[in-house]
Amino acid sequence: MHEIEPHTAPPLIDFPCTFPIKVMGEAHENFAATIVAALQSLVPEFTAAHVDMRASSGGKYISLTCSVYVISQDQLDDIYRVLSAHPLVKFAL
């Protein structure tokens, strides 16, 4: 009988790194500022300068691409949990 080897695949992301996170929600005047504040709660050095904002063609939605410097998978998971739970966020990728 052969022993089962533990899964030893390399991590998909090399930490630390700058990771792009796309956040989408309905157009709201404070959407970008609210998302920046949420990210700053976990990554204090994050600023609005790290955000690329686009409105949908109909103007109903806003898409933010936030370039966040992350140091671990746990930190990245925490960021996704905070963003996904926020009432203004439709989804975060």
C-alpha positions as CSV (number, residue, x, y, z in Angstrom):
1,M,0.0,0.0,0.0
2,H,1.3,3.5,-0.9
3,E,1.3,6.4,1.4
4,I,-0.6,9.4,0.2
5,E,1.7,12.4,-0.3
6,P,0.3,15.7,1.0
7,H,-0.6,18.2,-1.7
8,T,2.5,20.4,-2.2
9,A,1.5,22.5,-5.2
10,P,3.1,26.0,-5.1
11,P,0.9,28.8,-4.0
12,L,-1.0,30.6,-6.8
13,I,0.1,34.0,-5.6
14,D,3.5,35.0,-4.5
15,F,3.1,37.2,-1.4
16,P,3.7,40.0,-0.7
17,C,2.4,41.6,-3.9
18,T,0.1,44.2,-5.3
19,F,-3.2,42.5,-6.1
20,P,-6.0,44.0,-8.3
21,I,-9.4,43.6,-6.7
22,K,-12.5,44.6,-8.8
23,V,-15.4,45.9,-6.7
24,M,-18.8,46.6,-8.3
25,G,-21.8,48.3,-7.0
26,E,-24.7,50.7,-7.9
27,A,-23.7,54.2,-8.7
28,H,-23.7,56.1,-5.4
29,E,-21.9,59.4,-4.7
30,N,-19.9,58.0,-1.8
31,F,-19.2,54.5,-3.3
32,A,-15.5,55.0,-4.0
33,A,-14.8,56.8,-0.7
34,T,-16.7,54.1,1.2
35,I,-14.7,51.3,-0.5
36,V,-11.4,53.1,0.1
37,A,-12.3,53.5,3.8
38,A,-13.2,49.8,4.1
39,L,-9.8,48.8,2.5
40,Q,-7.9,51.2,4.7
41,S,-9.4,49.5,7.8
42,L,-7.4,46.4,6.7
43,V,-4.5,48.0,4.7
44,P,-3.9,51.4,6.3
45,E,-1.5,52.6,3.6
46,F,-4.1,52.1,0.8
47,T,-5.3,55.4,-0.8
48,A,-7.7,56.6,-3.4
49,A,-4.6,56.9,-5.7
50,H,-4.7,53.1,-6.0
51,V,-8.2,53.1,-7.5
52,D,-9.3,53.1,-11.1
53,M,-13.0,53.9,-11.4
54,R,-15.3,53.3,-14.3
55,A,-19.1,53.8,-14.7
56,S,-21.2,51.4,-16.6
57,S,-22.5,52.5,-20.0
58,G,-25.9,53.3,-18.6
59,G,-24.5,55.0,-15.5
60,K,-26.3,52.7,-13.0
61,Y,-23.2,50.9,-11.8
62,I,-19.6,51.7,-10.8
63,S,-16.6,49.4,-11.1
64,L,-13.5,50.1,-9.1
65,T,-10.2,48.3,-9.7
66,C,-8.3,48.6,-6.4
67,S,-4.6,47.8,-6.5
68,V,-4.0,46.6,-3.0
69,Y,-0.6,45.6,-1.5
70,V,-1.2,42.4,0.4
71,I,1.2,40.3,2.5
72,S,-0.6,37.0,2.9
73,Q,-3.5,34.9,1.7
74,D,-5.2,35.4,5.1
75,Q,-5.1,39.2,4.6
76,L,-6.5,38.9,1.0
77,D,-9.3,36.6,2.3
78,D,-10.1,39.2,5.0
79,I,-10.3,41.9,2.4
80,Y,-12.7,39.9,0.2
81,R,-14.9,39.1,3.3
82,V,-15.2,42.8,4.3
83,L,-15.9,43.9,0.7
84,S,-18.4,41.2,0.0
85,A,-20.3,41.8,3.2
86,H,-20.6,45.6,2.5
87,P,-24.2,46.6,1.6
88,L,-23.1,48.9,-1.3
89,V,-21.1,46.1,-2.9
90,K,-22.8,43.9,-5.5
91,F,-19.7,41.7,-5.9
92,A,-15.9,41.7,-5.5
93,L,-13.6,39.8,-7.8
